[in-house]
Amino acid sequence: MMDIVEIQGSRDPKKVRYPLGPTLFAIILAWMCGYNSALQVEYFWRYKFKILKQSIPNFPDSLISHDTVNGLLSLLVVDDLKSIMGHFAELVINNKGYNELGIKRIISDT
């Protein structure tokens, strides 16, 4: 999925607290659960932090703020949001590791 996402500017690898892959994955999960604003994503992250940390490899060690969510999303250049969301859904649906990732546990009881 990350091959269809571009980033504007550069991120200093020494200062990256929120790796793009796991962070974007959690943001998309939040969107799938109806948490559509940056503030709602922050709440979802806090509410589901423990299970996200257990389920997503390289998931950040700290909570995320809505300002960080907005800042990270503003760096992304996505030509077609429908395309990235469709690709994500396809990966989730076709991935035999769907249950192993604990996605059902993450999005249930939201």
C-alpha angles and dihedrals in degrees: 000000000000091000090073094051122084126192124218113224122353135288119218104238091215092058099043109118095163113049110216099234101051093036095051089045091056092046091053090048089052090051090049088055093051098261095131107159126069089247090053091048088053089053092047090050091051094043094048099030098117096050093041089053092049095045108039119065114235092009111169119265096227141057118264128231126222088243090057091048090052092044094050094046090049089060093057122096108200115172094197120016090193088058095053093044091047091049091049092050091048091052092049094046095045098038112106087204092064093113092037090060088055093232091147090054092047096052098036120094094021 
